[in-house]
């Protein structure tokens, strides 16, 4: 099947079956498309929609986003995961206001110089918002093209990726580029799915090499398997008699960057000494809660939540940029990571139950 026929069939399918009512399609400005593309990275459409709507209501334009403090941006991102995306959005908004008159540049090379925008994201912004002939290669499109041409190997390997980019470039039409781009993403997300693809409804089925070879289930190849390492940490649930708990802002880089979390120490640390020396707090340590596991793409994190009653404060912990005494009875909606949010909910439940709650329903 030549590229022209490929594009014709994809567009015919889109006209009949494609998604045309997504929130970011209503007014596809470069800003709105950019935010949607960042949110959709490794996140399903159904999950993104309510986050996107809240985010756009609070940050309707680049200037508003740039003028907001990072913690407020993270608060509206909390629960969506991959928090570096939110930090990059905010950093880029400020760069755009400083260097580009508050507008996204409409050329791929300049877009790719901005934090968090790679080749495929730049292509999607330019195709969907500006109608430029730009190829995209998100996870859905990688899978579709790898099956269509029976490309061997894991799609993120450099050799395989180069082949897929070549296919994407050659098959992108010159007309109706925005519709074609959305159609390719939709085909991958709703028809050429990772498991149980609906090949009988695919407009490309008769020319699909993987289908002809009976290899749809095995293509594209999976990432080479490796056992994820396990890291451990102890989260200290340091509570006052008034029911407040100490939160600490995490560093800007690294996991949960910029979000609020509990102070952490190693499993080997003497908690009483650690709290006295690092925080200036006198504490009575209680029995640890059940260990909970939070998995990232590159490792598992085993968390040992350990409550402790604060009986004295030496003045090292001051509210401000780094620490805050958080009232679990009256949450203020600040940005916290998912495991921290669940632990805060468990603490609030414990207070309501007069201290009888000791084990997390994770």
Buried (B, 14 or more C-beta within 10 A) or exposed (E): BEEEEBBBBBBEBBEEBBBEEBBBBEEBBBBBBBBBBBBBBEBEBEBBBEBBEEBBEBBEBBBEBBEBEBBBBBBBBBEBBBBBBBBBBBBBBBBBBEEBEBEBBBEBEBBBEBBBBEBBBBBBBBBBBBBBBBBBBBBBBBBBBBBBBBBBBBBEBEEBBEBBBEBBBEBBBEEBBBBBBBBBBBBBBBBBBEEEBEBEEBBBBEBBBBBEEEBBEEBBBEEEEEEEEEEEBBBBBBBBEEBBBBBBBBEEEEBBBBBBBBBBBEEEBEBBEBBBEBBBBBBEBBEBBEBBEBEEEEEBBBBBBBBBBBEEBEEEBEEEEEBBBBBBEEEEEBBBBBBBBBBBBBBBBBBEEEEEBBEBEB
